[in-house]
């Protein structure tokens, strides 16, 4: 009976950890799924945008939160920070698409790779300069931002007899809300219809009177805004935190999830995030108990990516060809 109880406790702990990681992964990858999956734009700057969003959200929270600020007030401020970062980065992403990305649509993918990789270098170094000038933490988690988390999210709770962090449950909630919002946007709004039509056949969509250029500007802007939202969420998580290296870390996760799910399929992105999240959770549990090498779970994630590409090159739910400009 004791062994059965321990087994149930272990499985529950892995499930909760997997759900938490899956929620973070879908937040990280959702913006790239729209930009890379629906538009066919290879945006290597996605991770840097997530990193900037984490720091912008951190600035809002550090400035607004004091030692006497209550937990509910901190939570309200967090959602205000999410809304502000989403608005600012959506506008910035739309301007970025119109000025830099749009001119290279009709060129070889190498131009997109070089352009967005150059953006990574510029954004990361600008962020590093600003952060160092302000005396923040450019290479490690920004502890002041993490410290703005409400006490009830920093505490542990019992779920099915297993102790889990309040932040993990909150991440699952936020991830579910974001997935539902994106799904409704793509399936129930006129602009979502334009976006899906443009990704399938841009010439036919334009012939029917749809302004595809404007639709893609909206997609790119929303994708950048979602990257910022993911950054604000990661700002509170001590496993990630706001730091300059966060950009590279989240970029790898985003590409793994989007490619496994398949280009052109947001459903595939969600399924892949759940798959990768649970693989990460299981491998973390296995290796923490038997192998003292923290990089093994990430290595297994890449093995999952390679396996999917060998068995199904277009991904789990991907289309053979996506992205029209």
C-alpha positions in Angstrom: 0.0 0.0 0.0 2.9 2.4 0.8 4.5 1.6 -2.5 1.2 2.3 -4.4 0.8 5.6 -2.5 4.3 6.7 -3.4 3.8 5.7 -7.1 0.6 7.7 -7.3 2.3 10.7 -5.6 5.2 10.5 -8.1 2.9 10.3 -11.1 0.9 13.2 -9.8 4.0 15.3 -9.3 5.2 14.5 -12.8 1.8 15.4 -14.3 1.7 18.7 -12.5 5.2 19.6 -13.5 4.5 18.5 -17.1 1.3 20.7 -17.2 3.3 23.7 -15.9 6.1 23.3 -18.4 3.6 22.7 -21.2 1.9 25.9 -20.3 5.1 27.8 -20.4 6.2 26.2 -23.7 2.9 27.0 -25.4 3.2 30.6 -24.2 6.8 30.8 -25.5 6.0 29.2 -28.8 2.5 30.7 -29.6 3.9 33.9 -31.1 6.4 32.1 -33.2 3.7 29.7 -34.3 1.7 32.6 -35.8 4.7 34.3 -37.4 6.7 31.2 -38.6 3.8 28.9 -39.1 1.2 31.1 -40.8 3.5 33.6 -42.5 6.5 31.5 -43.2 8.8 34.2 -41.7 11.9 32.7 -40.0 12.0 35.1 -37.0 15.2 34.4 -35.0 14.5 37.5 -33.0 11.6 35.8 -31.2 13.6 34.8 -28.2 15.1 38.3 -27.8 11.5 39.7 -27.9 10.6 37.4 -25.1 13.6 38.5 -23.1 12.6 42.2 -23.7 9.1 41.5 -22.6 10.4 39.9 -19.4 12.4 43.0 -18.6 9.6 45.4 -19.5 7.2 43.5 -17.3 9.8 43.4 -14.5 10.3 47.2 -14.7 6.5 47.7 -14.3 6.3 45.4 -11.3 9.5 46.6 -9.6 8.4 50.3 -9.9 4.7 49.6 -8.9 5.2 47.1 -6.1 6.4 48.1 -2.7 6.9 46.0 0.5 3.4 46.9 1.6 1.6 46.0 -1.6 -0.9 43.2 -1.0 -1.0 39.9 -2.9 -4.2 40.6 -4.8 -2.9 44.0 -5.8 0.3 42.5 -7.1 -1.7 40.1 -9.2 -3.8 42.9 -10.6 -0.6 44.8 -11.4 0.8 41.7 -13.1 -2.1 41.5 -15.5 -1.8 45.3 -16.1 1.9 44.7 -16.9 0.9 41.9 -19.3 -1.6 44.2 -21.1 0.9 47.0 -21.3 3.7 44.8 -22.6 1.4 43.1 -25.1 0.2 46.5 -26.4 3.7 48.0 -26.7 5.3 45.0 -28.3 2.4 44.4 -30.7 2.8 48.0 -31.9 6.6 47.6 -32.0 6.3 44.3 -33.9 3.9 45.9 -36.5 6.3 48.7 -37.1 9.2 46.2 -37.4 7.3 44.2 -40.0 6.5 47.2 -42.1 10.0 48.7 -42.0 12.3 45.7 -42.0 10.6 42.4 -42.6 8.2 43.3 -45.5 11.0 44.2 -47.9 12.5 40.7 -47.8 9.3 38.7 -48.2 10.0 38.0 -51.9 13.7 37.2 -51.4 15.3 33.9 -50.4 14.8 32.6 -46.8 18.5 33.4 -46.2 17.7 37.1 -46.2 15.1 36.6 -43.4 17.6 34.5 -41.4 20.4 37.1 -41.7 18.1 40.0 -41.0 16.4 38.5 -37.9 19.7 37.1 -36.6 21.1 40.6 -36.9 18.2 41.8 -34.9 19.1 39.3 -32.2 22.6 40.7 -31.9 21.3 44.3 -31.9 18.5 43.7 -29.4 20.6 41.6 -27.0 23.5 44.1 -26.9 21.2 47.1 -26.4 19.4 45.2 -23.6 22.8 44.3 -22.1 24.0 47.9 -22.2 20.8 49.3 -20.7 20.7 46.6 -18.0 24.3 47.1 -17.0 23.9 50.9 -16.9 20.9 50.5 -14.5 22.8 48.1 -12.3 20.5 45.2 -12.9 21.5 41.5 -13.6 22.3 41.0 -17.3 23.4 37.3 -17.0 21.4 35.9 -14.1 17.8 36.0 -13.1 16.6 39.5 -12.0 15.8 38.8 -8.4 14.0 42.1 -7.7 11.5 41.2 -10.4 11.0 37.6 -9.1 10.5 39.1 -5.6 7.4 41.0 -6.7 5.5 37.7 -6.9 2.6 37.4 -4.4 3.2 35.3 -1.4 0.3 33.0 -2.2 1.9 32.2 -5.6 5.3 31.6 -3.9 3.7 29.1 -1.4 3.1 25.4 -1.9 -0.3 23.7 -2.0 -1.6 20.2 -1.8 -3.1 18.8 -5.0 -4.1 15.1 -4.8 -1.8 14.7 -1.8 1.2 16.2 -3.7 2.8 19.5 -2.8 3.0 21.9 -5.8 3.9 25.5 -6.2 1.2 28.1 -6.5 3.0 29.6 -9.4 2.9 26.3 -11.3 -0.9 26.3 -11.0 -1.1 29.9 -12.0 1.1 29.1 -15.1 -1.3 26.4 -16.1 -4.3 28.8 -15.8 -2.6 31.6 -17.8 -1.5 29.1 -20.5 -5.0 27.8 -20.9 -6.4 31.3 -21.2 -3.9 32.3 -23.8 -4.5 29.2 -25.9 -8.3 29.8 -25.7 -7.8 33.4 -26.7 -5.6 32.6 -29.7 -7.9 29.8 -30.8 -11.0 32.1 -30.7 -9.0 34.8 -32.6 -8.1 32.5 -35.4 -11.4 30.7 -35.7 -14.1 33.1 -34.7 -13.0 36.5 -35.9 -12.9 38.0 -39.4 -9.2 38.8 -39.1 -8.5 35.3 -38.1 -10.2 34.1 -41.3 -8.2 36.5 -43.3 -5.0 35.3 -41.7 -5.8 31.6 -42.3 -6.9 32.3 -45.9 -3.7 34.3 -46.6 -1.5 31.5 -45.2 -3.2 29.0 -47.6 -3.3 31.1 -50.8 -2.3 34.7 -50.6 -3.0 35.4 -54.3 -6.5 34.1 -54.1 -7.2 36.0 -50.9 -6.0 39.2 -52.4 -8.1 38.6 -55.5 -11.1 38.3 -53.1 -10.3 41.8 -51.8 -8.4 40.9 -48.6 -5.5 43.2 -47.7 -3.0 40.4 -47.0 -0.2 42.9 -46.3 -2.2 44.4 -43.4 -3.2 40.9 -42.2 0.4 39.9 -42.0 1.3 43.1 -40.2 -1.3 42.2 -37.6 0.0 38.6 -37.4 3.6 39.8 -36.9 2.6 42.4 -34.3 0.4 39.9 -32.4 3.2 37.3 -32.5 5.6 39.8 -31.0 3.1 40.8 -28.4 2.6 37.2 -27.4 6.4 36.8 -27.1 6.3 39.7 -24.6 3.5 38.1 -22.7 5.5 34.9 -22.4 8.4 37.0 -21.1 6.3 38.6 -18.4 5.2 35.2 -17.2 8.8 33.9 -17.2 9.8 36.9 -15.2 8.2 35.4 -12.0 9.5 31.9 -12.6 12.8 31.3 -10.8 13.6 28.5 -13.4 13.9 31.2 -16.0 13.7 34.8 -14.8 14.4 38.0 -16.7 18.0 37.9 -18.0 19.7 38.4 -21.3 20.5 34.7 -21.9 16.7 34.1 -21.6 16.4 35.0 -25.3 18.5 32.1 -26.6 16.9 29.6 -24.2 13.4 30.5 -25.2 14.2 30.6 -28.9 15.3 27.0 -28.9 12.2 25.9 -27.0 10.0 27.9 -29.4 11.5 26.4 -32.6 11.4 22.8 -31.1 7.7 23.1 -30.2 6.6 24.8 -33.5 8.5 22.3 -35.7 7.3 19.3 -33.8 3.7 20.5 -34.0 4.0 21.3 -37.7 4.0 24.6 -39.6 0.6 26.2 -40.2 -1.1 24.5 -37.3 -1.7 26.2 -34.0 -3.3 23.0 -32.7 0.0 21.2 -33.5 1.8 23.8 -31.4 -0.4 23.2 -28.4 -0.1 19.4 -28.8 3.7 19.6 -29.2 4.0 21.9 -26.1 2.2 19.3 -24.1 4.3 16.5 -25.5 7.6 18.3 -24.9 6.5 19.5 -21.5 5.7 16.0 -20.3 8.9 14.6 -21.8 10.9 17.3 -20.0 9.1 16.6 -16.8 9.6 12.8 -17.0 13.3 13.1 -18.0 13.9 15.7 -15.2 12.5 13.3 -12.7 14.5 10.4 -14.0 17.8 12.2 -14.4 17.6 14.0 -11.1 17.4 10.7 -9.3 20.0 8.8 -11.4 22.2 11.1 -13.4 23.8 14.4 -12.2 23.8 16.2 -15.6 21.1 18.9 -15.9 21.3 19.2 -19.7 20.0 15.7 -20.3 16.3 16.7 -20.4 17.0 19.3 -23.1 19.0 16.7 -25.0 15.9 14.4 -24.9 13.8 17.3 -26.3 16.0 17.4 -29.3 15.8 13.7 -29.7 12.0 14.0 -29.8 12.4 16.7 -32.5 14.7 14.5 -34.6 12.4 11.5 -34.2 9.4 13.4 -35.3 11.2 14.9 -38.3 12.4 11.5 -39.4 8.9 9.9 -39.1 6.8 12.8 -40.2 9.0 15.6 -41.7 6.1 18.2 -41.8 5.5 17.7 -38.1 2.5 16.2 -36.2 -0.2 18.4 -37.8 1.8 20.4 -40.3 0.9 21.3 -43.9 3.3 20.5 -46.7 3.6 24.2 -47.6 2.6 27.3 -45.6 3.2 31.0 -45.5 2.4 33.2 -48.5 3.5 36.7 -49.1 
